[in-house]
């Protein structure tokens, strides 16, 4: 029995070492880095703006989730992509040009929610055909969809005084 005891102690010591090395690897990391980054969302903003310039309201709305919400300046909130799209026809008028520049962005630790914010400019023509320019700020909340794409789930903007 005494010759068996040292072998048992050695096996238990090795088992203890193996378990203490493997167990921490089995625990998910709380701070796992998301695949997407703030730069991902800023790049999406550029693609989003190009789609709006090239395809008007259809291109613009292609970046919205079905259950998105719009918080327009000085107007009631609008729920759902279909309802929001009803008010975006102005983007189909070639006299109108909406541009925006993200200033900041961030992604949640879970990697499935993010936001961007920045400045926008809307150029159009008044009834006499004179150029009109409106400036403002915006915030967009982005959510990673089941297919891995990112869509806007909440968008809001407000105008700023002319500089």
N, C-alpha and C positions, 0 to 999 in steps of 0.2 A: 504494500500500500504506500509506503514511504517513497518508493521509486516512481510511483504514478503521480504524486503530488507536485514535484517540480515541473513535469510536463503539463499538467493541468494549469498551473500558474502561468506558464509561458503562453499557452493557448489563450487563456483569458486576457492576458496583457495585450497580445496581438489583436484579439477581437475588440478590446476596448479602444485601442489606437485606430483601428479601421473604422469603427462606428463614429468616433469623434472627428474623423476626417471626412466621412461621407455625409453625416447628418447635416452639417451646415450647408452643404451643396444642395440638399433636397429642399431647403426652405426658399421660397420665392423672395427675391429682393424687392423691398418696398420702393427703393429708388431706381428701379430699372429704367434705363434711358429709353425714351420712346424713339421709334424709327423716324417719325416726323420731327421737324424742328420749327422754330419761329421762321427761319429762312424758307422752309417749305410753304408756309402760309403766305409769306410775302411774295414768293414766286407764283403761287396760285392767284393772288390778287392781280398780278400782271397779266396772267392768262385770262382771268375774269374780265378785266378791262378791255383786252384785245377782242374777246368774244363779243362784248357789247358793241365795240366800234365796228366790227366786221359784220355782225348778224343782228344788230339792234336788240329789241326786247327778247327775241328768242335766244340769242347768245347770252344775254344778261341772265335770263331766268334759268338757263341750263346749270348755273352754279348754285341754285337754291334747292334745299330739301323740300320734299312734299309738305311737311308740317312746319315750314318756316313761318316766321313772324316778322313783319315790317313795322317799324315805329317811325312814321314820317313826321317831319318837322311841322308842328302846329296842326296836326290832324290825328284822328283816332287810329289806334293800332289796327293792322290788317293781318288776319290769320289765314295761313294756307297759301301755297304756291299759286294755285289757280286764281285766288282772289287778288294776290299781289300782282300777278301778270296783267290783270285788267287795267291797272294804272301805269303800266310801263310802255305803252304805245308811243309815247313821246320820243323814245329811243330809236324809233323807226324813221323819224324825220331827219334827213341828212343835214338840216340846218342846226340841229341840236347835237351837242358833243359833251359827253360826261367823261371826265377823267379824274383819277384819284391816285394818291401816292400814300402807301402805308408808311407810317413813321415808326410804329412799334408793333410787336407781335409776341405771343407766348403760347406755349403748349402745356397742357396739364401733365402732371407726373404719370398719369395713366396712359397718356398718349392718344386719347380719343376725343379731346375737346381743346379748342384753342380760340384765340381772338386776335384780331388786327384792329388797328386804329390809325387814322391819319387825316389828311386833308383832301377835299375834292374841289373841283371847279366844273360848273355847268355853263356852257356857252350856247346861246341861242340868239334869235333875232326878235325884236319887238314888232308891233303891228306895222310900223313904218319901214321895217327892214333894217333897222339899226342894230348893231351887235349889243348884246346884253350878256353880262358875266356875273355869275353868282358863286361865291366861295363859301366853304363850310368845313365842318369836321364830321367824321363818321366813325362808327365802331361796328365791326361785324364779328359775330360769334360763329365759329366753324365747328362742325362735328364730323368725326370719321364715320362713314356709313358702313353697313355690313359688307359691301363689296370692296371696301378699302379706300374708296374715293372720299374726298372731303367736300362737304356742302355747307353753305351758309344756312344757319337755323334761326338767326336773329340778326337783323340789320337795322341800324338807326343812323340818322344824320341830322345835323342842324346847321342852319346858315350862320355865317359870321359877317360882321360888317366889312365893307370893302376896305381894302388897305390902300 
